[in-house]
């Protein structure tokens, strides 16, 4: 009787170039599971006037301070450098082959402002949307478009830091890969990832193995801090401390409306909810509209979990607030890690929350290109 040995493989470092921090994550793949072995971050200095220190300095600091293995990385482009377009093409035009690829390339270029007649200056990729009965042309795929100079700049940045960029990806597709490993999603379930960054939040809704909607949903963690400081006449530093310590007040019920009342005796949390309520209600309304749009587009499906990632996901009582309004389970990414069907694990107890590292972890999981494989030519 022989036992097959499952080999482990160390992934490239997922490199997330954020507005307020540069983050990296590296995983070990064993069979169909991924173990998070290393995470690191370097805070970015604030801009002085109109200038800001280049990313190269922060990336170099990150790799100097972290114990990542090797110099291979997977990096990402995010809006506005990358754009997503719904493609309305007949299925026959999506069935592969050089002609089909050229048709799709020109269609994506046509939909991208400023690229008409110069589609050689953009990199394009696409993925198919789940089929709908009777659908022949409407919403058959999602196209991705990035200017060649943006891809080249990212490759050059990595080269300047003596890193080998094995793939240029997108933040949205990286988060889809991350979310797809958190549990066994029902094939009729619409599930989502809400990325709460520093300045903005983005929603990704998915069905089966495909992202089907990518949408901006409002402000993020730093914008909330500024709103609290303005409403309560606090300094930004004090507002950040209160936000992290108290969060927002828990709601009195789980009714799906935006005017439910807080049920907490934490007076600070009540004040913070009052300061942020308009922004959070607007964000929840946009998320609800997005779910409803997708559910109408794919009859017979049901709304599933909404997974919170990004630094803003740490806001206390935010999952409960959104769940109470949306009427669906809303959970932080890290809450899935100890569950039996989750295919992502932590090697040791993390010294910091995993949510800010979600994009970097999703990039490290990447094994196939989404935007552009590294060009053989030098950046």
C-alpha angles and dihedrals in degrees: 000000000000126000118213112232115226109219121220122225127198111224126222114265113272104227117203113189101199131179095247102023144016111229134187134189133183127193139191116228117212113175107308095340132087124210117201103227104167138019129174140166141189121201114233118234115248118259117264109214107317097333133083131186112266120262090241091075093051094045090051090050091049094054092042092054097040132069098228115157117236131351101266116118140176112213132185143219120217135187131325089030091049127042132196122211132187107233121214101197132141114260089245090065091055100053098099133254131114094280093051092049090051092050091051092046092054093044092053090046090050091055094048115087115239097017101087108131093005105073090141086076094063135068113221135189133163144191130207122252120228110275121257121205111261094007114136107160113356117102100341098152145001117238126206123208131186128170112249091233090058091052091046092050091053092050090047091051091055092046091051088057091049091249128137110228104208095181142008109218137167127253092234096054091045090055090048090057090048093050094046090062097050096082143339102281117209110245089234094050125104107211129178147202120212111200109202104194131174099274105012144018126227129196125213119190120193140190124190107326098337139081105232103178133028116183142163110241106182141277130347142217100300092044089053091051090053091049091052091048091051096045097044098034094242132141114258090248093053091045090053092051093050092046093053095042101044108016118188126319117268115248124250095233143006095243114145098243134098100234102065114136128241118259100197133104092211099111093193091054090051090053091048091050089051090052094048101031097100093050093044093047091051091050092048091049091052091049091049092050090050093052091047092050092052093044090052090049092050108038117201095035126113135216115260137182125326110215118208119215136162131059093293091061089078092071104123114247093009094120090050092047094051094042091052092054099037098040093224133101111277116189140167116250093244093057090073097054098087096046119108097238095048112109095200121080138178114235092211134359107290118242089215137029117282097219097085089052096053095105092047091049092049090050091051089054089057115116100160131049121253102178109014139340113230108282116240089227118083117264 
